[in-house]
Amino acid sequence: MIFWFQKGGIIMYPILLCSIIALAIFIERLWQLHMAQINTEKFMNEISAMLRRNRIKEAIDTCNRTRGPVANILKAGILKHDRSRAEIREAIEDAGGYEVPELEKNISALATIAHVSPLLGLLGTVTGMVRAFQVIQEKTTAATPVSPGDLAGGIWEALITTVAGLVVAIPTIIVYNYLVSRVEAIVLDMERSSTELVNILTQGRS
């Protein structure tokens, strides 16, 4: 790996940095999304049972003990349990407006890396070809025969940086789409749970 890295030239350093950043973001987001996801159906059943028995404080305490955005937005709605449907919905939406950006935090950086890495590889390709043609010009000016070995360095750089850029970009796109799908699943849970909560809290009201 060190041999290939050295042959790729200076452009390999920003490509390597992109790969490290992408890996760090993936691990951090994977952990955070894992912590944010709960058994929503079971949790909602518990909360619903408490609310139907008018055990508001117990429901709030359960939300406090439960990690994740679903519990947080339900708590915001329960705290407004004696208000109108519109006010409860507004409280939930306000809480969701904070929770969703937290779920999506840093994920857009993966998309940026996925786009930038191939461009860095292309830049390395261009600089490598420039080196190759520079050698040809110098040899031609000096009336010296050009050998394949003279061009090898530039061609190595051109090919390796392209490969490196794609090697970083392809898995980054995959993990980006995976994380986006995880976020969408949690947001869907939030929407379903909030709708169910509003219906429970406002049941029987005119």
Beta strands, then each sheet from edge to edge (+ up, - down):
end
